Amino acid sequence: MQTLDYFLMLTHWVFLVALGYYVITNFQWYHYKFLRVVFKHHKFRWHIIYFILPVIYFIFIPDNVYSYIVLYLYVIALAIWAFNLSKKLIFTGRVLRFFFIYISFILFNDLLFLNVGLDNPHTPLVECVYLLPLPISLFLSNLLEKILLNRYKKLAKEKLAIMPNLKVIAITGSYGKTSLKNFLFQMLHEDFKVYTTPRSVNTLAGIIADINQNLSPLTDIYIIEAGARAIGNIKEIVDLVSPQIVVVGKIGEAHIEYFKDIQTIYATKYEILQSPYLQKAYIYEKNTPPTSCNAPIFYFPHNAKNINATLDGTTFSLELDSTQVEFSTKILGAFNVINISAAIAVAKDLGIPTKEIVKLVSKLEPTSHRLSKINVNNKLILDDSYNGNLDGMLEAIRLSSLHKDKKIIVTPGLVESNEESNIKLAQAIDKVFDIAIITGELNSKILQSNIHNPQKIVLKDKNHIENLLKSLTHEGDLILFANDAPSYI
């Protein structure tokens, strides 16, 4: 082979690896769902810039060195794109296995061409063949992950089978699952050996990995969070862990773009009631009960009284043992009272006395990035960046209104919601804040057209947010981070 041939081959390798990097990044963002990557992508122009146009150029590239240099310019552009992402590719085991398969096929392809000895290996047809490792690797990678998942699922079931005294509590709902899970963990961990799924892990694959890697055989209570993006997702989790106690929080229109209608969301969430070992179910929704349940149903206590939610914390009273009991907590937000009440009900049924429950509630710590309060340089920051539902965001705005000095909100709006909800959000922002910083493009037009009084700033690149806030804020100001959206949204 001549030096030029080596240069062309190296160029092919670099370009194809870069193309694979773009594709697998998008697949990771959209949970490895092909249809979502293709038809539900929030910035389809990225597909045009970083995939479609480069592929077309690669297929019809003129056979000279200068034309191939353009491919290196693409690689540089993609590297800059990747560097500026707020949610970069995470090199999980699945991603590493994909690259191993992909690079192996790239090398095999080149060896095949060398052995065949094609006289003109740079025709459009041949260039299309060069691209075949990508779809083949995606298919084989997906097949391999299904095989591995089934293997790991069997191991997780075997591990649970040797823990007959383990009590599993499964929590689902449209909003507040993670907060409710953490409240319940904090209220039980002093009396039981409790373990809970970390962070926002709530998928079948995540729970399987958690059981195999982290669940101790000495655990008394395992609290899991069950999420869903399609019918059957929660049923798969239930078939794995067979919870004895389930808690179904508030159900709403979160992720409605996947479920299409609210009835499907209810049906999916209520799959959690199909556990063969179910002993008790706690359900938020009194007005839309499940059609069937083989265990006693207890509805969330909706009788909390004297609720007072401020920037210093929340107080309320709840009837326990025929007596009105006063509670005080550092947790912010009136909407959290119902979740705390549910955690109280579960703790009470598990034998924790009322006096101890009162103390435990007073010591509750907020869940990170869910209406947690931080003081930085004498500025009050409300970090509600992991909250993406309208009710929670409206409560965060109400709390912000209690602050006397200047108020700034940083938000992309509601991501997986509808236009009506974003208009309501914008109208609430309009009444409270002095400055509204709108991040991302998804809801930018809706928010801008419905926010009139505050100064409006549209920020497409969140990398500049820190410097912007330094220039806009002073001591005593309040900054609310309401929801957060990665740069691909």
Disulfide bonds with the S-S distance in Angstrom:
none
